Amino acid sequence: MTSHLWQKSTYSGANDTCVEIRSSDGAIELRESDDGTVILRITPAALAGLLRTIKAGELDHQHA
């Protein structure tokens, strides 16, 4: 990924409440499409780790 343009999943369709992603100077930037003022800047390795954690369900909350 070498684009400075924000991208969002095609699953979002016309919905404006999704996470957008782009690359910038070797880092990955994430933001919410409905509020682009806050940008999370992480390394590709950190993003890969976050995605593995999410897919493994390690951030799921247990309901009593």
N, C-alpha and C positions, 0 to 999 in steps of 0.2 A: 504494500500500500504506500503510494508516494504522493497522494493527492492532498492539497490543502483545502479542498472543497469538503464540506460536511456531507456525510452519507448516512442514510437510515435504511433499515430493513425494508424490503419490499412487502413484508407481512404487515407493516404499519399502514399501507395504503394511504388514504387521505388523512388519517389520524395524526394530529399534531402533538400527541402525548407519547413520545417515544424517546429513546436514547439515540443520539447521533454520534458519529465517530469520524475522525480524520487523523492523518499522520502529519507531523510537523517536526522537522529537524531531528529525526530519529526517534521521536517519542510518539505516543498515542494520546489523543485528546478525546474526551467524552463530555457530552453535555446533554441536558434535557431540551428537546425541541421547543417546548412551550416556555422555557426560560433560559435563553442562551448566555446569560450573564455570568454563570458559574461554570467554569471549565475544569475538569479533572485531568491532569497531565500525568501519565504513567509510562513506564517502559513497556516494550512488547512482552518481556518476560513476566512482568507483574500482571499484565492483562491476561496472559495465558494461565497464570496461577489463579487469578480470580475466576476465570471461566471454568477451570477444573474444579474449584471449590464449589461453585454454583451447581455444576452438573452433578457433583457427588452428593448434593443435598445438604451440605454441611452448614448452610445458612438458613435452612428451613426452621421455622419456629414450631415447636410442639404445642398443641392446644390441649388444655386439661379437660 
